[in-house]
């Protein structure tokens, strides 16, 4: 059995934690705990390395992460991103209060939001080539592609291949390997299944989680 992808994935997960801890090295609580937003910001930054957008969806000079109604996350990203690049491009953080302001963003983060409102956000994003990332217990069922989850004292995430496929995005197997759960088969933007051998609605639990 080839264990190299699993090792690389494990290394990615450790790297994300290291980034988050470095960002907050001067802001740690007395108990040694770190801001949840800082950990999620580090993951958002690293997600982009494992997602493939349609070529026309990513401008040559910038990569935009839009943050919907979450000032804390926007601040964390603004602290983390200077001095870094995303897919060789200069990262930008855009604060928005409505999906109509999304512009040409490649990623949209939506913090804790009632599920009914989150569904409306996902519907508004539609099939645009945007990675929708949420932080809600049933975020994937509301239409997001990546959803943060708390696993004890750890921050983890789950992935919907169907939602990513509708947006024309491809997710690396290395990222899937460190997800807590992976749901569904990837879909084409027109709603048809890509036929990768997985049934829609299938749930995969990564060994060791």
Secondary structure, DSSP 8 states (H G I E B T S, - for coil): ---HHHHHHHHHHHHHHHHHHHHTTTT--TTS---HHHHHHHHHHHHGGGEE--GGGS-SSEEEEEEES-HHHHHHHHHHHTT-EETTEEEEEEEESSGGG-TT-SEEEE-S--HHHHHHHHHHHTTSS-EEEE-STTHHHHT-SEEEEEETTEEEEEEEHHHHHHTT-EE-HHHHHTSSEEES--B-TTS-B--SS--TT-EEE-TT-
